[in-house]
Amino acid sequence: MNVLDASALLAYFMGEPGADVVERHLDNSFVCAANWSEVLSKITSPTERNLAEAILQAHEVEIEPVLKADAVVAANLKAQNPTLSLGDRFCIALGVRLDVPVVTSDRAWGNSERIIQIR
């Protein structure tokens, strides 16, 4: 199980480099609702949105709500790394809450046992 960042999902849906890595991590993963909104804002075609949702369902990817505890973790992450966007921080906070690694293409996150870079 993993948390999938919006950047990773977009790489997968758009067939970009790293899509194969994302595909290996899709089954039984999680997406923060804030990150899912980010994905949907970039996929504007209703047909493509429906396909993206069907793919998540087929892989049993769960969309997790943002909780108050996530907001606190996300706020604290801002002090540690001010370049991270709010969506990035919510994604990492979900990984912390669920105690699972986060899959991303965002190099600003760095590398660690909790961060899986797709490229």
QUIZIHU-V480266 format. One record per pair of residues at least 4 apart in sequence whose ideal C-beta (glycine too) atoms are under 6 Angstrom apart, sorted by the first residue. I is the first residue (numbers start at 0). J is the second residue. Records with the same first field share a line. If there is no record, write none. Layout:
I->J ; J
//
This chain:
0->27 ; 28 ; 99
1->24 ; 28 ; 99 ; 100 ; 102
2->29 ; 93 ; 94 ; 99 ; 101
3->7 ; 8 ; 28 ; 30 ; 102
4->90 ; 103
5->34 ; 37 ; 38
6->103 ; 104 ; 105
7->21 ; 102 ; 103 ; 104 ; 117
8->38
9->13
10->15 ; 17 ; 18 ; 104
11->18 ; 21
12->51
14->18
16->118
17->104 ; 117 ; 118
20->117
21->117
24->102
25->58
26->58
27->59
28->60
29->61 ; 63
30->34 ; 35 ; 60 ; 62
31->63 ; 89 ; 90 ; 93
32->62 ; 64 ; 65
33->65 ; 86 ; 89
34->86 ; 90
35->62
37->86
42->47 ; 48 ; 51
55->60
63->93
65->69 ; 89
69->73 ; 89 ; 92
72->92 ; 95
73->88 ; 89 ; 92
76->88
82->107
83->87 ; 88
90->101
91->101
94->99 ; 101
100->113 ; 115
101->114
102->115
103->108
104->117 ; 118
108->114
110->114 ; 116
//
